[in-house]
Amino acid sequence: MVFNFDPPETGWDLNAYATIISDVTAPTQPKVLHLNCGGATSASCSRTITLATEPSLVPGNTYPVWAWVNFDGMTSPGLPVRFYYEGTGLDVLLNRQVDEFGDPVPDLGWELRFVGNWAYNFPDYKFYIIGLSVPGSLGTINVDEITIVATPAEVAVAGKWSAIAAATTVLKTINGTTDGFNTDLGNRVYSRLFFPSDTPDVKLPYVCFSLDQEGERISYEGFAFSSTWMMTGYAFFADNAESDMLDSSGSIAAALFRDDLIRAFMADQSLSATVLNCEVTAIETASGSISDPYSWVIFTVEFTQESGAADLAAS
């Protein structure tokens, strides 16, 4: 269960000191929760968590809670954000990190922080995020992507394929100008590489996001390990080689697809909490020769995950 404040998500109740704003630096685009902690009243944001709307929750179970937080707008380390469930089971304060002398560390940007373990014993109560007020002390806190149940730092091998599936879903969101994109893939994202000349029945443009994991790097940290790997995708666009051999309309479409790729993956950099980070790291665009009626985009997507040795047992 992931809450990220982005459309079409609804259900948050805000007081005057809490707002949902756009933030181009957010882990998930485009919106974040903005808490103004310098007023006379604490900034409060809440939503009711019910069994009807969140059927994955089981009363009596304990769930880890993670959140992305940004304390750079705080003028002192004394303005915390409180994560609180009114049915008890969770009441945690997060604060700006301090050095060994108790002074606030320099700006860290967005931090993925473990909030705590939530004992879900009381369904249908309100879950609060509260920026505690210190009148006269200006300070703001931003919050994004609260993850309950799934733990971003515990992604098993099965989660690796979940991440790849989530990345494929991200590519399928590139569906034309109605959704703010230049390109309309029409869900044409495939797991095997093939060329337009091999399969003329497949409409252009399309993407091949073949299931080849390249250059995986693994490092151990006690009974946990981190993993980074990449996948290469290929996109193909129709060119106008026959009607105008000296100009390439396909190259223009392919170049605009670059913007679509970056925008799509920036909108969900944790891939629904299956990875610590996912991003497009390289894009190459090429128009074909005069005899080639296609233009290409070759792009690389890189994934970073962490997992525990216990998660690698046979499924």
N, C-alpha and C positions, 0 to 999 in steps of 0.2 A: 504494500500500500504506500503510494507516494503522493505527497501534496507539494505542488510547486508554484501555486498562485498564478499560473498561466492560463489564458483562455483555452478551452471552454470551462475550466474548473470554476465552480461556484461554491457557495456555502459558508464563506467566512464572514463573521460579524466583526466590524471594526469600530473603535471609538474615534474621537476626533484626532487623537495623537498617533494613530496607526493608519497607514495608507498603503495601497498596492501601487507601485510605480514601475516604470520601465528602467532597466539597467543593462547597458550594453556589455557589462563585465560579468553578468550573472552566470552561474553554472548552467541554469536552464533559462532559455530566452522565451519571452522578453521581459517578464514581470518578476518582481521580488516584493517581499514585505518590508516596509520601511517604518521603523519605530523611532519616534521623536521622544527622547528621554529627558528633555530639558523643561517640560511644562509642569504645571501644578498637579497634573494627574498622570498616572502611568499610562503608557501606550499599550492598549489591550486589543488582542485579536483572538477570536475563538471560533470553534465549530463543534457541533454536536456529532459525536461518533456513535452511530447506531449499528445494530446487527443487520438491519435491513439494507443499509447503504454500504456496509463494510462486512460482507458475509465471510471473509477470510479470517476474521477474528473469532477466537474461541474464549469465552469467559473462563477464567481460571488459569489461562496461559500467561506466560511472561514474554514480552517482545522487546527486542533491542530497538532503540530510537536513535537515528542519526539526523543531522541537519547541517546544511551549509550556512555559515554565519560570516559576517564581515563587520569587524569592530573598528575599522579605520576611522569612522566618523566620531569616535569617542574622544573626549578631551582628557579623560582620566580613567584609570582602571577600575573605578568604583561604580560604574553603571552597568549592571549585569542584565542579561535577558533571562527570564524565568520560563521554563517549560513545565506546565502544571495541568494535571487532570483532576477535575473536581470530585471524581469518585474515588480519590486517593490512588496510590500505586505509582505515581510519578510526580515529583516536585523537585526540580533540579535548576540550579543557577549556573549559567555559563558567563564567563567574563573575558575581557581582553587579557591576553597573556602578558606576564610581567617577567622582568629579568631577576637575577639573584638579589638585586637591591630593592625590589618591589616597584621598580619603575616600568611603565608600559613599554613593550617592545615596539620597534618601528612598525609601520604599516605592513601587514601580512597579506592584505587582500582577502579573498575568499578562502575559508578554512573548512574542511570537512571535519566536524567534531562529533564525538560520541556523546549523546545527551544522557543516556542511562537506560536501564532495563525497566520496562513498564509492566507492572502486574495488573493485567486487565481483568479485574474482578467485578467491575460495575459497568454494565453496558448502558448506552443511551445517556451519557453525561458529556459535559463540555471539555474539550481539549483546548488549553489556553497557551498563547505565546505572549508574554508581557515584558515590555521594555520598562524596567523600573525607573521611576522618576526621581531625579534629584534637582528640585527647582533651583534655578540660577546656574546650574552646571550644564552647559550646552553639550549635547552628545546625541548621536544617532547610531542605530544598529540596523543592519539589513539581514534578512533571513531568506533562504531559498531552499527548495527541495528537501522537505522533511520526509524521511524514509522510516516506515514502521513495518515490521515483519521481516522484509528482506534487508540484509545487512550489506552495505556496499563493500566493506572490507573482508567479507567472507563469501567469495564467489568460487564455487567448486568447478571441477572439470565440466560437469553438466551445465554450469552457468556459462562456460565458455561458448557453448553452442547456443545458449539463450542470448548471449551478447551478439553473436553473429546474426541470429534471427532478428534481434532488435535493430541491428544496423541495416539489415535488408528492409525492415519496415520503415526506417528513416528514409531510405532511398525511394520507397514507394510513396512517401508523402509529397514528392516533387511532382505535383499534378496540375501545373498550369497557373495562369494568372489569377484565377479565382482564389487560390491559396497564396498568392503573392510571389509566384515563381515565374521564371522565363520559359521553363521547359515543362512539357506535359508528357511524362513517361507512361501515363495510363496504367500503372502497376506492372509495367513490363520490366521486371527485374529478375534475372535468371541466375542459377547457381553453377552453370557450366559456360565456358567461353565458346562462343561460335560467332562466325562472321556473317555479315548480311548476304554475301554472295552464296554462302552455304545454305541459308534458310530464308529465301526470298519471301516466304509467307508471313514472317514476323514483321510487324509494322515498325517503322522507325519513328522517333528514336527509341532505343532500348539500352539497358545496362546489363552487363554480365558481371556479377559479383561472385566469382567462382570460389568454391570452398577450398582454397589453397592457402594454408597458413605459412607465412614466410618469415624466416629469421627469428624464430621465437627465442627470447632471452629469459632465462630463469635464474633467480638467486634465492638462496635459503636464508631464513632468519629464524633460527630455532626450529620450532615445529610449524612454522608458517613459511610461505614462499611468495615471491612476487613474479609476475609473468608479463612480458611485453611482447606483442607480436603484431604483424601487419598483414593486410590483405590488399591485393591490387584489383581494381575494378576497371572495366572498359565500357565506354559509352559510344554509340554509333549514331551518326546523323546523316540524313540525306543531303547530298550536295547537288549543285546544278551543273554538273560537268557537261551535259549534253546541250542545254539551252544557252549557256554562257561559259565556255571553257576557261576563260581567263579570269573569272571572278569566282569566289567561293562563298556562297551563302551558308553552306554547311559549317564553315569555319567560324562564322559569326555566331551561329546558334551554339556551336560547341564552346566558344569562349564565354557566352552568357551562362552556359551550364556550370561553369566554374563558380559563379556567384551562388547558384542554387545549391551546389554541394556544400559550400562553406556554411551558408545560412541553415541548411537542414541539420547538419551535425552540431552546429553551435547551439541549436535549440534544445538538444538533449545530450549533453556531454557525458552523462553517466549511463546512457542507454537504459533508462528506467531502472537504475540502481543495479545493473549487472556488471558494470565496470567502474573503476575509479576515474578513468578518463578515456575518452575516445575522440579522435580528431582527424580531419583530413590533413595529411602532412606533405603531400606532393600532388601536383596536377600538371599533365603535359597534354597540349592540344596540337593536333596535326591535321592539315587538309591533305586530301589525297592528290595524286598526280592527275593530269588531264584525263587520263583514261579510267580514273577511279571515281565513281559517283558517290563516295562516302567520305565523311570527316570523322575523326576519332578524338576521344578524350581518354587518357590513361591516368588513373588517380590512385593514390595510396591512402588507406585508412589504417591508423595505428590504435591499438587497444592496450590498456594497462589494467591489470587485475591483481588482487592479492587473495590468498586462500590459505587454509590450514591443512596440515597433513591428514587430519581426520576426515576431511571432505573428499579425499581421493579414494575412499573405499568403493568396492564394486557396487554398481547400482542394481 
